[in-house]
Amino acid sequence: ISPDHARQIVVDFPVLNNDELAKLQHLETRPGIDETVTLSGLYRVNRGVEGLREGLDRLCAEAEKAIDNGAKIIVLSDRDSGRDLAPIPSLLLTAAVHHHLIREKTRTQVGLVVEAGDVREVHHVALLIGYGAAAVNPYLAMESVEDLARSGQIEGVTPEVAVKNLIKALGKGVLKA
């Protein structure tokens, strides 16, 4: 046991805004070691089901390699999807990596954070936490409420307050459940 075993990151809510996620992604407490690694949860659409399997296998291998290289936090992200690259559903990618790391006996060495566009409500956040995520960044839901506030469809709040309210509602909903 050493002081390294006592290092922890504590978050008030299981839902992270974009700034909090960025802080985690750029965390460096030991020079030259990437404490946080972001892995792409995308797969090639033209490969169909086989592409999805390949994407999951690649993700699991990359998570294992990240741990071997000293990562303490792995961000599973579905950002940057497009016509050729589709996002692996967040529950599937979280469960796949979580269970792979359990089988490899390395799961306790790393925290999983999910950055997902398919998270829209409390139930989605709760399921991801149940599937092994320590925290969730629902970036598309946040962008949506920002847009709704800017366009006036949500009245009386700024885009920043709308995002803050969403995060508070999701976080409190999970903590209540």
Secondary structure, DSSP 8 states (H G I E B T S, - for coil): --GGGG-----SSSB--HHHHHHHHT--SSTT--SEEEEE-EEEGGGHHHHHHHHHHHHHHHHHHHHHTT-SEEEEE-TT--SSEEE--HHHHHHHHHHHHHHTT-GGG-EEEEE-SS--SHHHHHHHHHTT-SEEE-HHHHHHHHHHHHTTSSTT--HHHHHHHHHHHHHHHHHH-
